[in-house]
């Protein structure tokens, strides 16, 4: 499966923002031995020639955009909206299942409630769409606000596969 994720990085130029975001994405795909892979690979929007990823899948997104630009705000809104929607979907699954199913059913994960609990608590991976420069998923409004307080902030999209 493919999805768009976004790294929020502080940098003076587009090139340095892309370089910093690439380090974040490298962590998320386990590019070094001490990184745990949560995605299989990524493609940024400066890369051409990927028939099923990046621009070929998602269209012409910016390579990087200043967060205070119209493009940057659109990418931020897209990423945060997806994060909130995934959180709400999993939370609703948990709420419904806890009341409807027996303890044994939940233990056996017959309707994926345990998976929804795991996903709700995730710090990285497909349920999160925004990442800070450390590769930590931005999971709540306070974390997002702390990241947005940085000066010279850029948002860099990437197509990831999991």
N, CA, C and O of each residue as an XYZ file, in Angstrom:
648
protein
N       0.833     -1.178      0.000
C       0.000      0.000      0.000
C       0.882      1.247      0.000
O       1.968      1.261      0.580
N       0.400      2.267     -0.649
C       1.096      3.555     -0.704
C       0.311      4.597      0.073
O      -0.916      4.537      0.151
N       1.020      5.541      0.641
C       0.384      6.704      1.256
C       1.352      7.868      1.217
O       2.562      7.693      1.075
N       0.797      9.052      1.346
C       1.618     10.254      1.446
C       1.877     10.548      2.911
O       0.960     10.521      3.731
N       3.129     10.828      3.235
C       3.476     11.334      4.556
C       4.249     12.623      4.354
O       4.664     12.940      3.239
N       4.441     13.361      5.427
C       5.076     14.672      5.346
C       6.033     14.848      6.515
O       5.704     14.529      7.657
N       7.219     15.358      6.215
C       8.189     15.702      7.257
C       8.177     17.214      7.424
O       8.215     17.956      6.443
N       8.125     17.663      8.668
C       8.218     19.078      8.992
C       9.633     19.321      9.517
O      10.015     18.814     10.572
N      10.402     20.105      8.760
C      11.807     20.320      9.095
C      12.140     21.802      9.054
O      11.589     22.563      8.258
N      13.054     22.188      9.931
C      13.540     23.562      9.957
C      14.791     23.633      9.090
O      15.756     22.904      9.317
N      14.766     24.523      8.087
C      15.896     24.631      7.163
C      15.874     25.997      6.481
O      14.814     26.608      6.341
N      17.048     26.478      6.057
C      17.093     27.793      5.413
C      16.687     27.773      3.935
O      16.249     28.794      3.406
N      16.827     26.619      3.261
C      16.527     26.543      1.830
C      15.741     25.283      1.504
O      15.655     24.359      2.313
N      15.175     25.262      0.319
C      14.442     24.083     -0.137
C      15.360     22.866     -0.217
O      14.972     21.770      0.186
N      16.569     23.051     -0.734
C      17.507     21.934     -0.845
C      17.865     21.349      0.522
O      17.906     20.130      0.684
N      18.122     22.209      1.495
C      18.463     21.695      2.821
C      17.229     21.094      3.501
O      17.361     20.155      4.285
N      16.045     21.614      3.218
C      14.819     21.012      3.754
C      14.642     19.604      3.201
O      14.303     18.683      3.945
N      14.868     19.431      1.905
C      14.761     18.111      1.300
C      15.806     17.161      1.875
O      15.507     15.995      2.133
N      17.016     17.645      2.075
C      18.076     16.797      2.653
C      17.719     16.374      4.078
O      17.881     15.207      4.433
N      17.237     17.306      4.894
C      16.860     16.980      6.271
C      15.662     16.024      6.303
O      15.637     15.076      7.087
N      14.682     16.282      5.451
C      13.515     15.401      5.394
C      13.916     14.008      4.914
O      13.366     13.011      5.383
N      14.856     13.931      3.995
C      15.322     12.622      3.520
C      15.954     11.822      4.649
O      15.812     10.600      4.690
N      16.644     12.485      5.561
C      17.185     11.786      6.720
C      16.044     11.252      7.598
O      16.129     10.144      8.128
N      14.992     12.039      7.744
C      13.817     11.589      8.496
C      13.193     10.379      7.816
O      12.889      9.381      8.471
N      13.001     10.467      6.501
C      12.397      9.348      5.768
C      13.303      8.120      5.797
O      12.816      6.992      5.869
N      14.613      8.333      5.743
C      15.561      7.212      5.847
C      15.358      6.452      7.158
O      15.370      5.221      7.178
N      15.174      7.189      8.244
C      14.924      6.546      9.542
C      13.667      5.684      9.481
O      13.640      4.575     10.015
N      12.635      6.196      8.830
C      11.352      5.504      8.794
C      11.372      4.242      7.929
O      10.514      3.371      8.075
N      12.355      4.147      7.028
C      12.479      2.931      6.216
C      13.630      2.046      6.696
O      13.962      1.050      6.053
N      14.235      2.410      7.824
C      15.285      1.582      8.404
C      16.560      1.568      7.588
O      17.180      0.517      7.424
N      16.961      2.724      7.074
C      18.138      2.811      6.209
C      19.449      2.500      6.927
O      20.425      2.104      6.290
N      19.476      2.678      8.242
C      20.679      2.339      8.993
C      20.342      1.215      9.974
O      19.174      1.022     10.313
N      21.335      0.486     10.423
C      21.079     -0.674     11.293
C      20.332     -0.354     12.592
O      19.617     -1.211     13.112
N      20.485      0.861     13.124
C      19.822      1.178     14.392
C      18.406      1.738     14.211
O      17.726      2.015     15.199
N      17.953      1.909     12.960
C      16.600      2.391     12.703
C      15.664      1.218     12.454
O      16.003      0.299     11.708
N      14.508      1.243     13.065
C      13.495      0.217     12.822
C      12.603      0.675     11.667
O      12.042      1.771     11.709
N      12.475     -0.145     10.658
C      11.682      0.208      9.484
C      10.193      0.114      9.793
O       9.712     -0.911     10.275
N       9.471      1.193      9.512
C       8.013      1.163      9.615
C       7.376      1.264      8.229
O       6.185      0.999      8.067
N       8.169      1.646      7.238
C       7.745      1.665      5.844
C       8.800      0.913      5.032
O       9.948      0.792      5.459
N       8.407      0.409      3.859
C       9.328     -0.349      3.006
C      10.295      0.551      2.255
O      11.497      0.288      2.224
N       9.774      1.611      1.652
C      10.610      2.559      0.917
C       9.851      3.862      0.767
O       8.659      3.940      1.066
N      10.560      4.894      0.296
C       9.910      6.181      0.060
C      10.408      6.781     -1.237
O      11.496      6.456     -1.714
N       9.601      7.656     -1.796
C       9.953      8.409     -2.998
C       9.569      9.859     -2.733
O       8.414     10.152     -2.424
N      10.529     10.761     -2.852
C      10.226     12.184     -2.711
C       9.862     12.740     -4.086
O      10.038     12.059     -5.096
N       9.365     13.946     -4.128
C       8.817     14.495     -5.355
C       9.849     15.203     -6.229
O       9.484     15.900     -7.176
N      11.115     15.033     -5.923
C      12.177     15.469     -6.821
C      12.659     14.299     -7.679
O      13.470     14.484     -8.587
N      12.163     13.105     -7.393
C      12.592     11.889     -8.086
C      11.652     11.608     -9.257
O      10.430     11.625     -9.108
N      12.240     11.353    -10.413
C      11.461     11.019    -11.601
C      11.661      9.556    -11.958
O      12.594      8.906    -11.487
N      10.768      9.051    -12.800
C      10.941      7.713    -13.340
C      10.391      6.585    -12.500
O      10.755      5.428    -12.713
N       9.521      6.890    -11.547
C       8.882      5.850    -10.737
C       7.455      5.671    -11.251
O       6.591      6.509    -10.998
N       7.220      4.610    -11.950
C       5.937      4.417    -12.631
C       4.755      4.306    -11.671
O       3.621      4.597    -12.053
N       5.003      3.893    -10.442
C       3.878      3.692     -9.516
C       4.029      4.465     -8.212
O       3.296      4.199     -7.260
N       4.943      5.396     -8.145
C       5.160      6.128     -6.897
C       5.462      7.596     -7.188
O       5.747      7.977     -8.323
N       5.393      8.395     -6.148
C       5.717      9.810     -6.268
C       4.749     10.544     -7.179
O       3.534     10.384     -7.065
N       5.292     11.350     -8.083
C       4.453     12.134     -9.005
C       3.557     11.259     -9.864
O       2.420     11.626    -10.158
N       4.066     10.108    -10.264
C       3.271      9.230    -11.117
C       2.025      8.711    -10.404
O       1.041      8.369    -11.059
N       2.052      8.649     -9.097
C       0.887      8.183     -8.330
C       0.041      9.348     -7.819
O      -1.187      9.281     -7.869
N       0.676     10.412     -7.329
C      -0.041     11.462     -6.609
C      -0.159     12.785     -7.367
O      -0.850     13.693     -6.906
N       0.491     12.908     -8.504
C       0.450     14.171     -9.233
C       1.619     15.066     -8.878
O       2.574     14.644     -8.224
N       1.529     16.277     -9.310
C       2.643     17.221     -9.203
C       2.601     17.988     -7.887
O       2.131     19.125     -7.837
N       3.091     17.364     -6.827
C       3.209     18.042     -5.540
C       4.557     18.739     -5.462
O       5.495     18.349     -6.157
N       4.667     19.763     -4.629
C       5.970     20.425     -4.490
C       6.992     19.492     -3.837
O       6.638     18.622     -3.042
N       8.247     19.688     -4.183
C       9.335     18.938     -3.558
C       9.386     19.282     -2.075
O       9.560     18.407     -1.226
N       9.236     20.546     -1.781
C       9.189     21.068     -0.415
C       8.489     22.414     -0.484
O       8.562     23.106     -1.499
N       7.822     22.779      0.577
C       7.144     24.075      0.608
C       7.325     24.690      1.988
O       7.255     24.009      3.010
N       7.560     25.995      1.987
C       7.602     26.696      3.279
C       6.231     26.553      3.923
O       5.207     26.652      3.248
N       6.217     26.326      5.202
C       4.966     26.062      5.901
C       4.038     27.262      5.855
O       2.821     27.099      5.940
N       4.589     28.473      5.722
C       3.753     29.668      5.684
C       3.275     30.032      4.280
O       2.648     31.075      4.093
N       3.563     29.186      3.295
C       3.090     29.416      1.929
C       1.724     28.757      1.726
O       1.302     27.939      2.543
N       1.047     29.107      0.659
C      -0.244     28.495      0.330
C      -0.067     26.992      0.111
O      -0.860     26.193      0.610
N       0.972     26.606     -0.634
C       1.240     25.176     -0.867
C       1.542     24.457      0.438
O       1.047     23.355      0.672
N       2.352     25.077      1.289
C       2.712     24.478      2.569
C       1.499     24.279      3.462
O       1.348     23.232      4.091
N       0.639     25.281      3.516
C      -0.573     25.168      4.325
C      -1.495     24.068      3.791
O      -2.132     23.357      4.568
N      -1.563     23.934      2.471
C      -2.399     22.884      1.873
C      -1.860     21.498      2.225
O      -2.635     20.598      2.551
N      -0.539     21.318      2.162
C       0.059     20.028      2.519
C      -0.140     19.730      4.005
O      -0.462     18.602      4.379
N       0.051     20.736      4.842
C      -0.142     20.568      6.281
C      -1.587     20.164      6.583
O      -1.830     19.239      7.358
N      -2.531     20.855      5.973
C      -3.948     20.541      6.180
C      -4.259     19.114      5.721
O      -4.989     18.383      6.391
N      -3.709     18.735      4.594
C      -3.938     17.383      4.067
C      -3.403     16.326      5.044
O      -4.082     15.341      5.333
N      -2.197     16.538      5.542
C      -1.586     15.584      6.469
C      -2.292     15.521      7.812
O      -2.511     14.434      8.348
N      -2.656     16.689      8.368
C      -3.311     16.701      9.673
C      -4.722     16.126      9.570
O      -5.154     15.394     10.460
N      -5.439     16.446      8.504
C      -6.790     15.908      8.301
C      -6.748     14.386      8.217
O      -7.597     13.711      8.799
N      -5.777     13.845      7.506
C      -5.641     12.390      7.392
C      -5.307     11.763      8.740
O      -5.827     10.697      9.071
N      -4.449     12.412      9.519
C      -4.083     11.906     10.843
C      -5.303     11.861     11.762
O      -5.545     10.853     12.427
N      -6.056     12.932     11.799
C      -7.243     12.994     12.656
C      -8.290     11.976     12.205
O      -8.900     11.310     13.042
N      -8.503     11.848     10.907
C      -9.493     10.894     10.398
C      -9.119      9.460     10.763
O      -9.987      8.673     11.142
N      -7.842      9.115     10.652
C      -7.404      7.766     11.008
C      -7.538      7.528     12.507
O      -7.936      6.443     12.930
N      -7.210      8.528     13.306
C      -7.367      8.419     14.755
C      -8.835      8.191     15.117
O      -9.159      7.295     15.896
N      -9.705      9.002     14.551
C     -11.141      8.883     14.853
C     -11.699      7.545     14.398
O     -12.528      6.959     15.093
N     -11.260      7.046     13.242
C     -11.723      5.756     12.746
C     -11.344      4.641     13.716
O     -12.173      3.786     14.031
N     -10.113      4.643     14.184
C      -9.665      3.618     15.125
C     -10.332      3.765     16.487
O     -10.690      2.766     17.111
N     -10.498      4.978     16.944
C     -11.152      5.205     18.229
C     -12.601      4.718     18.191
O     -13.073      4.106     19.149
N     -13.300      4.983     17.106
C     -14.688      4.519     16.975
C     -14.754      2.998     16.947
O     -15.657      2.408     17.540
N     -13.818      2.362     16.271
C     -13.761      0.893     16.234
C     -13.593      0.344     17.652
O     -14.248     -0.630     18.024
N     -12.730      0.958     18.428
C     -12.494      0.518     19.810
C     -13.746      0.727     20.651
O     -14.155     -0.176     21.381
N     -14.352      1.892     20.562
C     -15.555      2.184     21.353
C     -16.669      1.178     21.064
O     -17.294      0.654     21.985
N     -16.910      0.918     19.795
C     -17.961     -0.033     19.410
C     -17.634     -1.448     19.888
O     -18.497     -2.146     20.420
N     -16.401     -1.855     19.698
C     -16.016     -3.235     19.994
C     -15.993     -3.543     21.477
O     -16.386     -4.636     21.885
N     -15.548     -2.619     22.276
C     -15.458     -2.857     23.718
C     -16.843     -3.145     24.297
O     -16.985     -3.996     25.175
N     -17.830     -2.460     23.821
C     -19.189     -2.671     24.324
C     -19.868     -3.893     23.698
O     -20.710     -4.531     24.329
N     -19.507     -4.206     22.486
C     -20.213     -5.249     21.742
C     -19.647     -6.656     21.925
O     -20.395     -7.632     21.855
N     -18.352     -6.775     22.156
C     -17.709     -8.080     22.166
C     -17.273     -8.493     23.564
O     -17.009     -7.657     24.428
N     -17.207     -9.799     23.761
C     -16.757    -10.340     25.045
C     -15.250    -10.154     25.193
O     -14.550     -9.842     24.230
N     -14.775    -10.349     26.395
C     -13.334    -10.282     26.647
C     -12.601    -11.270     25.759
O     -11.566    -10.941     25.180
N     -13.132    -12.478     25.648
C     -12.498    -13.504     24.816
C     -12.455    -13.079     23.348
O     -11.443    -13.281     22.677
N     -13.530    -12.500     22.850
C     -13.541    -12.024     21.462
C     -12.474    -10.954     21.241
O     -11.780    -10.955     20.224
N     -12.352    -10.046     22.202
C     -11.349     -8.988     22.076
C      -9.948     -9.596     22.156
O      -9.055     -9.207     21.403
N      -9.758    -10.547     23.068
C      -8.444    -11.199     23.183
C      -8.069    -11.904     21.887
O      -6.906    -11.877     21.483
N      -9.021    -12.524     21.244
C      -8.762    -13.221     19.980
C      -8.706    -12.260     18.801
O      -8.328    -12.649     17.696
N      -9.070    -11.046     19.025
C      -9.044     -9.993     18.008
C      -9.920    -10.340     16.811
O      -9.536    -10.131     15.660
N     -11.090    -10.869     17.101
C     -12.006    -11.301     16.042
C     -12.466    -10.158     15.145
O     -12.768    -10.386     13.973
N     -12.525     -8.979     15.646
C     -12.947     -7.850     14.799
C     -11.872     -6.757     14.728
O     -12.161     -5.595     14.444
N     -10.644     -7.157     14.991
C      -9.470     -6.272     14.887
C      -9.464     -5.124     15.892
O      -8.859     -4.085     15.626
N     -10.116     -5.285     17.028
C     -10.097     -4.230     18.037
C      -8.703     -4.061     18.631
O      -8.276     -2.937     18.894
N      -7.996     -5.158     18.843
C      -6.634     -5.027     19.380
C      -5.734     -4.322     18.376
O      -4.874     -3.525     18.752
N      -5.933     -4.614     17.125
C      -5.170     -3.912     16.090
C      -5.499     -2.416     16.118
O      -4.603     -1.583     15.986
N      -6.774     -2.076     16.288
C      -7.164     -0.666     16.373
C      -6.515     -0.002     17.587
O      -6.095      1.153     17.508
N      -6.430     -0.723     18.713
C      -5.753     -0.186     19.906
C      -4.272      0.050     19.629
O      -3.722      1.091     19.990
N      -3.636     -0.915     18.991
C      -2.220     -0.784     18.637
C      -2.014      0.422     17.727
O      -1.102      1.222     17.938
N      -2.864      0.543     16.718
C      -2.743      1.634     15.759
C      -2.975      2.978     16.438
O      -2.278      3.950     16.148
N      -3.933      3.035     17.326
C      -4.232      4.273     18.038
C      -3.028      4.738     18.863
O      -2.806      5.938     19.020
N      -2.263      3.796     19.381
C      -1.106      4.135     20.206
C       0.194      4.262     19.440
O       1.232      4.515     20.052
N       0.183      4.099     18.138
C       1.408      4.109     17.340
C       2.100      5.470     17.352
O       1.449      6.515     17.384
N       3.406      5.436     17.328
C       4.226      6.653     17.243
C       4.777      6.862     15.839
O       5.257      7.947     15.510
N       4.709      5.827     15.014
C       5.159      5.871     13.629
C       4.301      4.889     12.845
O       3.638      4.030     13.426
N       4.318      5.018     11.537
C       3.646      4.048     10.700
C       2.434      4.587      9.970
O       2.169      5.789      9.994
N       1.698      3.697      9.319
C       0.626      4.093      8.407
C      -0.523      4.896      9.012
O      -1.277      5.517      8.263
N      -0.682      4.909     10.308
C      -1.773      5.694     10.896
C      -1.383      7.149     11.129
O      -2.216      7.960     11.535
N      -0.112      7.484     10.871
C       0.369      8.857     11.066
C       0.894      9.411      9.743
O       1.548      8.708      8.972
N       0.600     10.661      9.504
C       0.919     11.279      8.222
C       1.920     12.421      8.339
O       2.550     12.786      7.346
N       2.078     12.989      9.519
C       3.022     14.084      9.751
C       4.120     13.607     10.691
O       3.849     12.910     11.670
N       5.373     13.987     10.389
C       6.523     13.586     11.194
C       7.397     14.792     11.468
O       7.542     15.681     10.629
N       7.985     14.808     12.670
C       8.947     15.856     12.970
C      10.318     15.427     12.450
O      10.460     14.340     11.891
N      11.312     16.269     12.630
C      12.640     16.001     12.061
C      13.313     14.769     12.663
O      14.267     14.243     12.091
N      12.823     14.309     13.813
C      13.389     13.128     14.463
C      12.738     11.832     13.991
O      13.146     10.746     14.405
N      11.732     11.938     13.129
C      11.011     10.757     12.670
C       9.901     10.333     13.606
O       9.360      9.235     13.475
N       9.554     11.198     14.554
C       8.445     10.917     15.469
C       7.150     11.388     14.824
O       7.069     12.507     14.318
N       6.146     10.534     14.844
C       4.849     10.914     14.317
C       4.228     12.015     15.147
O       4.307     12.001     16.376
N       3.615     12.962     14.477
C       2.921     14.046     15.164
C       1.507     13.545     15.424
O       0.683     13.462     14.514
N       1.242     13.212     16.697
C       0.024     12.499     17.075
C      -1.037     13.364     17.738
O      -2.175     12.923     17.894
N      -0.693     14.574     18.130
C      -1.668     15.386     18.842
C      -1.428     16.868     18.544
O      -0.348     17.249     18.092
N      -2.446     17.702     18.801
C      -2.339     19.130     18.468
C      -1.192     19.848     19.173
O      -0.596     20.760     18.600
N      -0.872     19.452     20.410
C       0.212     20.124     21.131
C       1.564     19.856     20.472
O       2.386     20.763     20.348
N       1.791     18.624     20.053
C       3.037     18.292     19.357
C       3.118     19.088     18.053
O       4.169     19.634     17.717
N       2.014     19.149     17.330
C       1.984     19.916     16.077
C       2.312     21.383     16.342
O       3.104     21.979     15.612
N       1.719     21.965     17.365
C       1.978     23.380     17.677
C       3.442     23.613     18.032
O       4.025     24.617     17.621
N       4.049     22.692     18.797
C       5.469     22.831     19.149
C       6.332     22.821     17.880
O       7.261     23.620     17.755
N       6.033     21.938     16.961
C       6.805     21.863     15.720
C       6.582     23.122     14.888
O       7.526     23.651     14.301
N       5.353     23.600     14.832
C       5.037     24.786     14.021
C       5.644     26.066     14.575
O       5.696     27.071     13.867
N       6.104     26.055     15.823
C       6.739     27.235     16.416
C       8.128     27.513     15.848
O       8.676     28.593     16.066
N       8.697     26.564     15.132
C      10.042     26.735     14.585
C      10.044     27.798     13.488
O       9.055     27.986     12.781
N      11.167     28.482     13.365
C      11.312     29.431     12.265
C      11.856     28.682     11.047
O      12.462     27.620     11.184
N      11.639     29.233      9.879
C      12.101     28.638      8.620
C      11.655     27.177      8.479
O      12.449     26.297      8.145
N      10.381     26.947      8.740
C       9.840     25.591      8.706
C       9.361     25.240      7.300
O       8.710     26.034      6.621
N       9.707     24.022      6.893
C       9.313     23.483      5.591
C       8.531     22.197      5.795
O       8.697     21.506      6.800
N       7.680     21.886      4.835
C       6.985     20.607      4.809
C       7.379     19.894      3.521
O       7.320     20.465      2.432
N       7.780     18.637      3.668
C       8.286     17.855      2.539
C       7.453     16.584      2.420
O       7.436     15.768      3.341
N       6.758     16.407      1.289
C       5.971     15.191      1.113
C       6.815     14.028      0.589
O       7.829     14.223     -0.081
N       6.370     12.827      0.912
C       6.987     11.619      0.362
C       5.900     10.558      0.201
O       4.976     10.456      1.008
N       6.037      9.789     -0.847
C       5.184      8.624     -1.072
C       5.886      7.463     -0.412
O       7.028      7.156     -0.754
N       5.221      6.807      0.535
C       5.804      5.646      1.206
C       4.989      4.400      0.875
O       3.799      4.468      0.569
N       5.667      3.275      0.948
C       5.009      1.978      0.751
C       5.142      1.198      2.049
O       6.181      1.232      2.708
N       4.078      0.501      2.403
C       4.108     -0.367      3.589
C       3.397     -1.652      3.294
O       3.308     -2.522      4.160
